Amino acid sequence: MYAVIMAGGGGTRLHPLSRSERPKPFLPLLDDQSLLQRTVGRLLDGDELGLTPADITIVTDRRYERLLRDQLPEIPFLLEPMGRNTAAAIALATIAIDRPDDEVMLVVPADAHIDPAREGVYRAVLRTAGERLATGAFGIEDPLVTLGTQITRPATEFGYLVPDLANGEEIDGVQAYPLLRFEEKPDPAQAAMLADQPGVAWNAGIFLWRRSAIRAALERYTGLLRTIAPMATAPALLDRAYESIQKAVSIDVAVMEGAARNRSVAMAAMDVGWSDLGSWTALLQALGSRGEGAVVQAGETTDVDSDDLVVRRVDGRLGVIAPPERGSMTASQPVAILRGAAPDVERVRAMIDRCAEAGG
């Protein structure tokens, strides 16, 4: 097995904390390590996966090369000329990382959170998915494997995995199924319907497949290999290839939805305290803080209360304030309103200070 970590995205739902200059994966949101450093450490810890630093490659926008070298100098990386979403990043990794065609590639996002107490369980699920599913399962010779996590609400920001419950089985303690459907970010009504269906899971953005399997899928469902492969040997040529990609799409839309319809996807279920930390509310929960958060864009007016916190930048530096009384405010720049979070102001301020000191 070898691992590919995808690190990118502007993290607009975490403004003004996450910015294009230093997006979410490179910020120390939960402790003194960045989310990317935590992700690498999580894969290397324990003996479940047997990975070494040489078995891990980080794929990111070339703008973040300095951040990568500062934070993880021992980890190999691939630099994209620009962000073109996860399908292009995975296509580049499939081409550029020289591993045997039958070896299993693990793909993980750089910025997901796993409950530290369940990281061993998480690695065990990855091992089983790699050894027992990605090498052939449910009559599929070379399945694409996706990991699903428990649904806690009818969210519209996640993809949903609809398994074939009648043909599932427990493999080494992991519940696994052939996948019937892969639905990317449904509307509210569809999300509510999916959330009520037994066995349906959120797509965690974690995949395992043989290198040959994802290459075949990319060739079948996209033109990305034909676009990128001839140009991947030189930065200037790769620039041209990426510029020619007219529509930046996720691997979910580009490959997984079609592959699921063609019954070539398997799903492994996991319960490991997963969160994508994709919103201020999710970040507050991971910090153990109360409240819900939302971004208010420049020019917008919103009500604030004395129980709220406001995260903003003053002269470019992050800071957090508590409104002295109930009222309204009009944002002159993007700010975050953390409603009901004032009782945990010290916890939030410690996180803001860590990020400010790291250059966030």
Contacts in CASP RR format, 6 or more apart in sequence:
PFRMAT RR
TARGET T0000
AUTHOR 0000-0000-0000
METHOD contacts of the structure
MODEL  1
MYAVIMAGGGGTRLHPLSRSERPKPFLPLLDDQSLLQRTVGRLLDGDELG
LTPADITIVTDRRYERLLRDQLPEIPFLLEPMGRNTAAAIALATIAIDRP
DDEVMLVVPADAHIDPAREGVYRAVLRTAGERLATGAFGIEDPLVTLGTQ
ITRPATEFGYLVPDLANGEEIDGVQAYPLLRFEEKPDPAQAAMLADQPGV
AWNAGIFLWRRSAIRAALERYTGLLRTIAPMATAPALLDRAYESIQKAVS
IDVAVMEGAARNRSVAMAAMDVGWSDLGSWTALLQALGSRGEGAVVQAGE
TTDVDSDDLVVRRVDGRLGVIAPPERGSMTASQPVAILRGAAPDVERVRA
MIDRCAEAGG
1 49 0 8 1.000
1 50 0 8 1.000
1 51 0 8 1.000
1 55 0 8 1.000
1 103 0 8 1.000
1 104 0 8 1.000
1 105 0 8 1.000
1 106 0 8 1.000
1 130 0 8 1.000
1 208 0 8 1.000
2 51 0 8 1.000
2 55 0 8 1.000
2 56 0 8 1.000
2 57 0 8 1.000
2 97 0 8 1.000
2 99 0 8 1.000
2 103 0 8 1.000
2 104 0 8 1.000
2 105 0 8 1.000
2 106 0 8 1.000
3 43 0 8 1.000
3 49 0 8 1.000
3 51 0 8 1.000
3 55 0 8 1.000
3 56 0 8 1.000
3 57 0 8 1.000
3 105 0 8 1.000
3 106 0 8 1.000
3 107 0 8 1.000
3 108 0 8 1.000
4 56 0 8 1.000
4 57 0 8 1.000
4 58 0 8 1.000
4 59 0 8 1.000
4 90 0 8 1.000
4 93 0 8 1.000
4 97 0 8 1.000
4 105 0 8 1.000
4 106 0 8 1.000
4 107 0 8 1.000
4 108 0 8 1.000
5 36 0 8 1.000
5 39 0 8 1.000
5 40 0 8 1.000
5 56 0 8 1.000
5 57 0 8 1.000
5 58 0 8 1.000
5 59 0 8 1.000
5 108 0 8 1.000
5 109 0 8 1.000
5 110 0 8 1.000
6 59 0 8 1.000
6 60 0 8 1.000
6 86 0 8 1.000
6 89 0 8 1.000
6 90 0 8 1.000
6 107 0 8 1.000
6 108 0 8 1.000
6 109 0 8 1.000
6 110 0 8 1.000
7 25 0 8 1.000
7 26 0 8 1.000
7 36 0 8 1.000
7 58 0 8 1.000
7 59 0 8 1.000
7 60 0 8 1.000
7 64 0 8 1.000
7 68 0 8 1.000
7 110 0 8 1.000
7 111 0 8 1.000
8 23 0 8 1.000
8 25 0 8 1.000
8 60 0 8 1.000
8 61 0 8 1.000
8 64 0 8 1.000
8 83 0 8 1.000
8 110 0 8 1.000
9 20 0 8 1.000
9 23 0 8 1.000
9 24 0 8 1.000
9 61 0 8 1.000
9 83 0 8 1.000
10 18 0 8 1.000
10 19 0 8 1.000
10 20 0 8 1.000
10 23 0 8 1.000
10 24 0 8 1.000
11 18 0 8 1.000
11 23 0 8 1.000
11 24 0 8 1.000
11 278 0 8 1.000
12 18 0 8 1.000
12 295 0 8 1.000
13 278 0 8 1.000
13 279 0 8 1.000
13 280 0 8 1.000
13 295 0 8 1.000
14 24 0 8 1.000
14 277 0 8 1.000
14 278 0 8 1.000
14 279 0 8 1.000
14 280 0 8 1.000
14 283 0 8 1.000
14 295 0 8 1.000
14 336 0 8 1.000
15 295 0 8 1.000
15 334 0 8 1.000
15 336 0 8 1.000
16 311 0 8 1.000
16 312 0 8 1.000
16 313 0 8 1.000
16 318 0 8 1.000
16 333 0 8 1.000
16 334 0 8 1.000
16 335 0 8 1.000
16 336 0 8 1.000
17 24 0 8 1.000
17 27 0 8 1.000
17 29 0 8 1.000
17 311 0 8 1.000
17 318 0 8 1.000
17 336 0 8 1.000
17 352 0 8 1.000
17 355 0 8 1.000
17 360 0 8 1.000
18 24 0 8 1.000
18 27 0 8 1.000
19 360 0 8 1.000
20 63 0 8 1.000
21 360 0 8 1.000
22 67 0 8 1.000
22 358 0 8 1.000
22 359 0 8 1.000
22 360 0 8 1.000
23 64 0 8 1.000
24 35 0 8 1.000
24 111 0 8 1.000
24 277 0 8 1.000
24 278 0 8 1.000
25 34 0 8 1.000
25 35 0 8 1.000
25 36 0 8 1.000
25 39 0 8 1.000
25 60 0 8 1.000
25 110 0 8 1.000
25 111 0 8 1.000
26 34 0 8 1.000
26 35 0 8 1.000
26 36 0 8 1.000
26 64 0 8 1.000
26 67 0 8 1.000
26 71 0 8 1.000
26 358 0 8 1.000
27 34 0 8 1.000
27 35 0 8 1.000
27 355 0 8 1.000
27 358 0 8 1.000
27 360 0 8 1.000
28 34 0 8 1.000
28 354 0 8 1.000
28 355 0 8 1.000
28 358 0 8 1.000
29 35 0 8 1.000
29 277 0 8 1.000
29 283 0 8 1.000
29 286 0 8 1.000
29 287 0 8 1.000
29 351 0 8 1.000
29 354 0 8 1.000
29 355 0 8 1.000
30 38 0 8 1.000
30 113 0 8 1.000
30 286 0 8 1.000
30 287 0 8 1.000
30 351 0 8 1.000
31 38 0 8 1.000
31 354 0 8 1.000
32 354 0 8 1.000
34 71 0 8 1.000
34 358 0 8 1.000
35 110 0 8 1.000
35 111 0 8 1.000
35 112 0 8 1.000
35 113 0 8 1.000
35 277 0 8 1.000
36 58 0 8 1.000
36 71 0 8 1.000
36 72 0 8 1.000
36 110 0 8 1.000
36 111 0 8 1.000
37 71 0 8 1.000
37 72 0 8 1.000
39 108 0 8 1.000
39 109 0 8 1.000
39 110 0 8 1.000
39 111 0 8 1.000
39 112 0 8 1.000
40 53 0 8 1.000
40 56 0 8 1.000
40 58 0 8 1.000
40 72 0 8 1.000
40 75 0 8 1.000
42 114 0 8 1.000
42 119 0 8 1.000
42 122 0 8 1.000
42 123 0 8 1.000
43 49 0 8 1.000
43 51 0 8 1.000
43 56 0 8 1.000
43 106 0 8 1.000
43 108 0 8 1.000
43 123 0 8 1.000
44 51 0 8 1.000
44 52 0 8 1.000
44 53 0 8 1.000
44 56 0 8 1.000
45 119 0 8 1.000
45 120 0 8 1.000
45 123 0 8 1.000
46 120 0 8 1.000
46 123 0 8 1.000
48 120 0 8 1.000
48 123 0 8 1.000
48 124 0 8 1.000
48 126 0 8 1.000
48 127 0 8 1.000
49 106 0 8 1.000
49 123 0 8 1.000
49 126 0 8 1.000
49 127 0 8 1.000
53 74 0 8 1.000
53 75 0 8 1.000
53 76 0 8 1.000
54 76 0 8 1.000
56 75 0 8 1.000
56 76 0 8 1.000
57 75 0 8 1.000
57 76 0 8 1.000
57 77 0 8 1.000
57 78 0 8 1.000
57 93 0 8 1.000
57 97 0 8 1.000
58 68 0 8 1.000
58 72 0 8 1.000
58 75 0 8 1.000
58 76 0 8 1.000
58 77 0 8 1.000
58 78 0 8 1.000
58 110 0 8 1.000
59 77 0 8 1.000
59 78 0 8 1.000
59 80 0 8 1.000
59 89 0 8 1.000
59 90 0 8 1.000
59 92 0 8 1.000
59 93 0 8 1.000
60 68 0 8 1.000
60 77 0 8 1.000
60 78 0 8 1.000
60 79 0 8 1.000
60 80 0 8 1.000
60 110 0 8 1.000
61 79 0 8 1.000
61 80 0 8 1.000
61 81 0 8 1.000
61 82 0 8 1.000
61 83 0 8 1.000
62 79 0 8 1.000
62 80 0 8 1.000
62 81 0 8 1.000
65 77 0 8 1.000
65 79 0 8 1.000
68 75 0 8 1.000
68 77 0 8 1.000
78 92 0 8 1.000
78 93 0 8 1.000
78 96 0 8 1.000
78 97 0 8 1.000
79 235 0 8 1.000
80 88 0 8 1.000
80 89 0 8 1.000
80 92 0 8 1.000
80 238 0 8 1.000
80 242 0 8 1.000
81 235 0 8 1.000
81 238 0 8 1.000
81 239 0 8 1.000
81 242 0 8 1.000
81 243 0 8 1.000
82 242 0 8 1.000
82 243 0 8 1.000
83 89 0 8 1.000
83 242 0 8 1.000
83 248 0 8 1.000
84 242 0 8 1.000
84 245 0 8 1.000
84 248 0 8 1.000
85 248 0 8 1.000
85 249 0 8 1.000
85 250 0 8 1.000
85 251 0 8 1.000
86 250 0 8 1.000
86 251 0 8 1.000
86 252 0 8 1.000
87 218 0 8 1.000
87 222 0 8 1.000
87 224 0 8 1.000
87 248 0 8 1.000
87 249 0 8 1.000
87 250 0 8 1.000
87 251 0 8 1.000
87 253 0 8 1.000
87 254 0 8 1.000
87 255 0 8 1.000
88 224 0 8 1.000
88 228 0 8 1.000
88 242 0 8 1.000
88 245 0 8 1.000
88 248 0 8 1.000
90 107 0 8 1.000
90 214 0 8 1.000
90 218 0 8 1.000
90 251 0 8 1.000
91 218 0 8 1.000
91 222 0 8 1.000
91 224 0 8 1.000
91 225 0 8 1.000
91 228 0 8 1.000
92 228 0 8 1.000
92 232 0 8 1.000
92 238 0 8 1.000
93 105 0 8 1.000
93 107 0 8 1.000
94 105 0 8 1.000
94 211 0 8 1.000
94 214 0 8 1.000
94 215 0 8 1.000
94 218 0 8 1.000
94 225 0 8 1.000
95 225 0 8 1.000
95 228 0 8 1.000
95 229 0 8 1.000
95 232 0 8 1.000
96 232 0 8 1.000
97 105 0 8 1.000
99 105 0 8 1.000
99 211 0 8 1.000
100 211 0 8 1.000
101 210 0 8 1.000
101 211 0 8 1.000
101 212 0 8 1.000
101 215 0 8 1.000
102 210 0 8 1.000
102 211 0 8 1.000
102 212 0 8 1.000
103 210 0 8 1.000
103 211 0 8 1.000
104 130 0 8 1.000
104 131 0 8 1.000
104 134 0 8 1.000
104 135 0 8 1.000
104 208 0 8 1.000
104 209 0 8 1.000
104 210 0 8 1.000
104 211 0 8 1.000
105 208 0 8 1.000
105 209 0 8 1.000
105 210 0 8 1.000
105 211 0 8 1.000
105 214 0 8 1.000
106 126 0 8 1.000
106 130 0 8 1.000
106 206 0 8 1.000
106 207 0 8 1.000
106 208 0 8 1.000
107 205 0 8 1.000
107 206 0 8 1.000
107 207 0 8 1.000
107 208 0 8 1.000
107 251 0 8 1.000
108 205 0 8 1.000
108 206 0 8 1.000
109 205 0 8 1.000
109 206 0 8 1.000
109 276 0 8 1.000
111 276 0 8 1.000
111 277 0 8 1.000
111 278 0 8 1.000
112 204 0 8 1.000
112 205 0 8 1.000
112 206 0 8 1.000
112 274 0 8 1.000
112 275 0 8 1.000
112 276 0 8 1.000
112 277 0 8 1.000
113 273 0 8 1.000
113 274 0 8 1.000
113 275 0 8 1.000
113 276 0 8 1.000
113 277 0 8 1.000
113 286 0 8 1.000
114 122 0 8 1.000
114 272 0 8 1.000
114 273 0 8 1.000
114 274 0 8 1.000
115 272 0 8 1.000
115 273 0 8 1.000
115 274 0 8 1.000
118 271 0 8 1.000
118 272 0 8 1.000
118 273 0 8 1.000
119 272 0 8 1.000
121 270 0 8 1.000
121 271 0 8 1.000
121 272 0 8 1.000
122 270 0 8 1.000
122 272 0 8 1.000
124 172 0 8 1.000
124 174 0 8 1.000
125 147 0 8 1.000
125 174 0 8 1.000
125 268 0 8 1.000
125 270 0 8 1.000
125 272 0 8 1.000
126 147 0 8 1.000
126 206 0 8 1.000
126 208 0 8 1.000
128 171 0 8 1.000
128 172 0 8 1.000
128 173 0 8 1.000
128 174 0 8 1.000
128 268 0 8 1.000
129 145 0 8 1.000
129 147 0 8 1.000
129 174 0 8 1.000
129 176 0 8 1.000
129 208 0 8 1.000
129 268 0 8 1.000
130 145 0 8 1.000
130 208 0 8 1.000
132 171 0 8 1.000
132 172 0 8 1.000
132 174 0 8 1.000
132 176 0 8 1.000
133 143 0 8 1.000
133 145 0 8 1.000
133 171 0 8 1.000
133 176 0 8 1.000
133 208 0 8 1.000
133 266 0 8 1.000
133 268 0 8 1.000
134 142 0 8 1.000
134 143 0 8 1.000
134 145 0 8 1.000
134 208 0 8 1.000
134 209 0 8 1.000
134 210 0 8 1.000
134 213 0 8 1.000
134 266 0 8 1.000
135 210 0 8 1.000
136 142 0 8 1.000
136 143 0 8 1.000
136 266 0 8 1.000
137 143 0 8 1.000
137 171 0 8 1.000
137 176 0 8 1.000
137 266 0 8 1.000
138 167 0 8 1.000
138 168 0 8 1.000
138 176 0 8 1.000
138 177 0 8 1.000
138 178 0 8 1.000
138 266 0 8 1.000
140 178 0 8 1.000
140 263 0 8 1.000
140 264 0 8 1.000
140 265 0 8 1.000
140 266 0 8 1.000
142 209 0 8 1.000
142 210 0 8 1.000
142 212 0 8 1.000
142 213 0 8 1.000
142 216 0 8 1.000
142 264 0 8 1.000
143 209 0 8 1.000
143 213 0 8 1.000
143 264 0 8 1.000
143 265 0 8 1.000
143 266 0 8 1.000
144 207 0 8 1.000
144 209 0 8 1.000
144 213 0 8 1.000
144 214 0 8 1.000
144 217 0 8 1.000
144 255 0 8 1.000
144 256 0 8 1.000
144 259 0 8 1.000
144 264 0 8 1.000
144 265 0 8 1.000
144 266 0 8 1.000
145 207 0 8 1.000
145 208 0 8 1.000
145 209 0 8 1.000
145 265 0 8 1.000
145 266 0 8 1.000
145 267 0 8 1.000
145 268 0 8 1.000
146 161 0 8 1.000
146 179 0 8 1.000
146 182 0 8 1.000
146 203 0 8 1.000
146 204 0 8 1.000
146 205 0 8 1.000
146 206 0 8 1.000
146 207 0 8 1.000
146 256 0 8 1.000
146 265 0 8 1.000
146 266 0 8 1.000
146 267 0 8 1.000
146 268 0 8 1.000
147 204 0 8 1.000
147 205 0 8 1.000
147 206 0 8 1.000
147 207 0 8 1.000
147 208 0 8 1.000
147 267 0 8 1.000
147 268 0 8 1.000
147 269 0 8 1.000
147 270 0 8 1.000
148 161 0 8 1.000
148 201 0 8 1.000
148 202 0 8 1.000
148 203 0 8 1.000
148 204 0 8 1.000
148 206 0 8 1.000
148 267 0 8 1.000
148 268 0 8 1.000
148 269 0 8 1.000
148 270 0 8 1.000
149 201 0 8 1.000
149 202 0 8 1.000
149 204 0 8 1.000
149 269 0 8 1.000
149 270 0 8 1.000
149 271 0 8 1.000
149 272 0 8 1.000
149 273 0 8 1.000
149 274 0 8 1.000
150 201 0 8 1.000
150 202 0 8 1.000
150 271 0 8 1.000
151 160 0 8 1.000
151 194 0 8 1.000
151 195 0 8 1.000
151 200 0 8 1.000
151 201 0 8 1.000
151 202 0 8 1.000
153 195 0 8 1.000
154 188 0 8 1.000
154 191 0 8 1.000
154 192 0 8 1.000
154 194 0 8 1.000
154 195 0 8 1.000
155 191 0 8 1.000
155 195 0 8 1.000
155 202 0 8 1.000
156 185 0 8 1.000
156 186 0 8 1.000
156 187 0 8 1.000
156 188 0 8 1.000
156 191 0 8 1.000
157 185 0 8 1.000
157 278 0 8 1.000
157 279 0 8 1.000
158 185 0 8 1.000
158 202 0 8 1.000
158 203 0 8 1.000
158 276 0 8 1.000
159 182 0 8 1.000
159 183 0 8 1.000
159 184 0 8 1.000
159 185 0 8 1.000
159 186 0 8 1.000
159 202 0 8 1.000
159 203 0 8 1.000
159 252 0 8 1.000
160 181 0 8 1.000
160 182 0 8 1.000
160 183 0 8 1.000
160 186 0 8 1.000
160 191 0 8 1.000
160 194 0 8 1.000
160 200 0 8 1.000
160 201 0 8 1.000
160 202 0 8 1.000
160 203 0 8 1.000
161 179 0 8 1.000
161 181 0 8 1.000
161 182 0 8 1.000
161 183 0 8 1.000
161 200 0 8 1.000
161 201 0 8 1.000
161 202 0 8 1.000
161 203 0 8 1.000
161 267 0 8 1.000
162 179 0 8 1.000
162 180 0 8 1.000
162 181 0 8 1.000
162 182 0 8 1.000
162 183 0 8 1.000
162 194 0 8 1.000
162 197 0 8 1.000
162 200 0 8 1.000
163 177 0 8 1.000
163 178 0 8 1.000
163 179 0 8 1.000
163 180 0 8 1.000
163 199 0 8 1.000
163 200 0 8 1.000
163 201 0 8 1.000
163 267 0 8 1.000
163 269 0 8 1.000
164 177 0 8 1.000
164 178 0 8 1.000
164 179 0 8 1.000
164 180 0 8 1.000
165 177 0 8 1.000
165 198 0 8 1.000
165 199 0 8 1.000
167 177 0 8 1.000
167 178 0 8 1.000
168 175 0 8 1.000
168 176 0 8 1.000
168 177 0 8 1.000
168 178 0 8 1.000
169 175 0 8 1.000
169 176 0 8 1.000
169 177 0 8 1.000
170 176 0 8 1.000
174 268 0 8 1.000
174 269 0 8 1.000
174 270 0 8 1.000
175 268 0 8 1.000
175 269 0 8 1.000
176 266 0 8 1.000
176 267 0 8 1.000
176 268 0 8 1.000
176 269 0 8 1.000
177 266 0 8 1.000
177 267 0 8 1.000
177 269 0 8 1.000
178 263 0 8 1.000
178 265 0 8 1.000
178 266 0 8 1.000
178 267 0 8 1.000
179 260 0 8 1.000
179 263 0 8 1.000
179 265 0 8 1.000
179 266 0 8 1.000
179 267 0 8 1.000
180 260 0 8 1.000
181 260 0 8 1.000
181 261 0 8 1.000
182 203 0 8 1.000
182 252 0 8 1.000
182 256 0 8 1.000
182 257 0 8 1.000
182 258 0 8 1.000
182 259 0 8 1.000
182 260 0 8 1.000
182 265 0 8 1.000
183 190 0 8 1.000
183 194 0 8 1.000
183 257 0 8 1.000
184 203 0 8 1.000
184 250 0 8 1.000
184 252 0 8 1.000
184 253 0 8 1.000
184 257 0 8 1.000
186 194 0 8 1.000
194 200 0 8 1.000
199 269 0 8 1.000
201 267 0 8 1.000
201 269 0 8 1.000
202 274 0 8 1.000
203 252 0 8 1.000
203 256 0 8 1.000
204 270 0 8 1.000
204 274 0 8 1.000
204 276 0 8 1.000
205 252 0 8 1.000
207 251 0 8 1.000
207 256 0 8 1.000
209 217 0 8 1.000
214 255 0 8 1.000
215 225 0 8 1.000
217 255 0 8 1.000
217 259 0 8 1.000
217 264 0 8 1.000
218 224 0 8 1.000
218 225 0 8 1.000
218 254 0 8 1.000
218 255 0 8 1.000
219 225 0 8 1.000
219 226 0 8 1.000
221 254 0 8 1.000
221 255 0 8 1.000
221 258 0 8 1.000
221 259 0 8 1.000
222 254 0 8 1.000
222 255 0 8 1.000
224 245 0 8 1.000
224 254 0 8 1.000
227 241 0 8 1.000
227 244 0 8 1.000
227 245 0 8 1.000
228 238 0 8 1.000
228 241 0 8 1.000
228 242 0 8 1.000
230 237 0 8 1.000
230 241 0 8 1.000
231 237 0 8 1.000
231 238 0 8 1.000
231 240 0 8 1.000
231 241 0 8 1.000
232 238 0 8 1.000
232 241 0 8 1.000
256 265 0 8 1.000
259 265 0 8 1.000
275 282 0 8 1.000
275 285 0 8 1.000
275 286 0 8 1.000
276 282 0 8 1.000
277 283 0 8 1.000
277 286 0 8 1.000
279 293 0 8 1.000
279 294 0 8 1.000
280 292 0 8 1.000
280 293 0 8 1.000
280 294 0 8 1.000
280 295 0 8 1.000
280 336 0 8 1.000
280 338 0 8 1.000
281 291 0 8 1.000
281 292 0 8 1.000
281 293 0 8 1.000
281 294 0 8 1.000
283 351 0 8 1.000
284 290 0 8 1.000
284 291 0 8 1.000
284 292 0 8 1.000
284 293 0 8 1.000
284 338 0 8 1.000
284 341 0 8 1.000
284 344 0 8 1.000
284 348 0 8 1.000
287 344 0 8 1.000
287 347 0 8 1.000
287 348 0 8 1.000
287 351 0 8 1.000
288 344 0 8 1.000
288 347 0 8 1.000
289 341 0 8 1.000
289 344 0 8 1.000
289 347 0 8 1.000
289 348 0 8 1.000
290 340 0 8 1.000
290 341 0 8 1.000
290 343 0 8 1.000
290 344 0 8 1.000
291 338 0 8 1.000
291 339 0 8 1.000
291 340 0 8 1.000
291 341 0 8 1.000
291 344 0 8 1.000
292 338 0 8 1.000
292 339 0 8 1.000
292 340 0 8 1.000
293 336 0 8 1.000
293 337 0 8 1.000
293 338 0 8 1.000
293 339 0 8 1.000
293 341 0 8 1.000
294 336 0 8 1.000
294 337 0 8 1.000
294 339 0 8 1.000
295 334 0 8 1.000
295 335 0 8 1.000
295 336 0 8 1.000
296 302 0 8 1.000
296 331 0 8 1.000
296 334 0 8 1.000
296 335 0 8 1.000
296 336 0 8 1.000
296 337 0 8 1.000
297 331 0 8 1.000
297 334 0 8 1.000
298 331 0 8 1.000
298 332 0 8 1.000
298 333 0 8 1.000
298 334 0 8 1.000
299 330 0 8 1.000
299 331 0 8 1.000
299 332 0 8 1.000
300 330 0 8 1.000
300 331 0 8 1.000
301 328 0 8 1.000
301 329 0 8 1.000
301 330 0 8 1.000
301 331 0 8 1.000
302 328 0 8 1.000
302 329 0 8 1.000
302 331 0 8 1.000
302 337 0 8 1.000
303 326 0 8 1.000
303 327 0 8 1.000
303 328 0 8 1.000
304 310 0 8 1.000
304 323 0 8 1.000
304 326 0 8 1.000
304 327 0 8 1.000
304 328 0 8 1.000
304 329 0 8 1.000
304 337 0 8 1.000
305 323 0 8 1.000
305 326 0 8 1.000
305 327 0 8 1.000
305 339 0 8 1.000
305 340 0 8 1.000
306 322 0 8 1.000
306 323 0 8 1.000
306 324 0 8 1.000
306 325 0 8 1.000
306 326 0 8 1.000
306 342 0 8 1.000
307 339 0 8 1.000
307 340 0 8 1.000
307 341 0 8 1.000
307 342 0 8 1.000
307 343 0 8 1.000
308 322 0 8 1.000
308 323 0 8 1.000
308 337 0 8 1.000
308 338 0 8 1.000
308 339 0 8 1.000
308 340 0 8 1.000
308 341 0 8 1.000
308 342 0 8 1.000
309 320 0 8 1.000
309 321 0 8 1.000
309 322 0 8 1.000
309 337 0 8 1.000
309 338 0 8 1.000
309 340 0 8 1.000
309 341 0 8 1.000
309 342 0 8 1.000
309 345 0 8 1.000
309 348 0 8 1.000
310 320 0 8 1.000
310 321 0 8 1.000
310 322 0 8 1.000
310 323 0 8 1.000
310 329 0 8 1.000
310 335 0 8 1.000
310 336 0 8 1.000
310 337 0 8 1.000
310 338 0 8 1.000
311 318 0 8 1.000
311 319 0 8 1.000
311 320 0 8 1.000
311 335 0 8 1.000
311 336 0 8 1.000
311 338 0 8 1.000
311 348 0 8 1.000
311 352 0 8 1.000
312 318 0 8 1.000
312 319 0 8 1.000
312 320 0 8 1.000
312 321 0 8 1.000
312 331 0 8 1.000
312 333 0 8 1.000
312 335 0 8 1.000
312 336 0 8 1.000
313 319 0 8 1.000
313 333 0 8 1.000
317 356 0 8 1.000
318 352 0 8 1.000
318 355 0 8 1.000
318 356 0 8 1.000
318 360 0 8 1.000
319 349 0 8 1.000
319 352 0 8 1.000
319 356 0 8 1.000
320 345 0 8 1.000
320 348 0 8 1.000
320 349 0 8 1.000
320 352 0 8 1.000
322 342 0 8 1.000
322 345 0 8 1.000
323 329 0 8 1.000
338 348 0 8 1.000
341 348 0 8 1.000
END
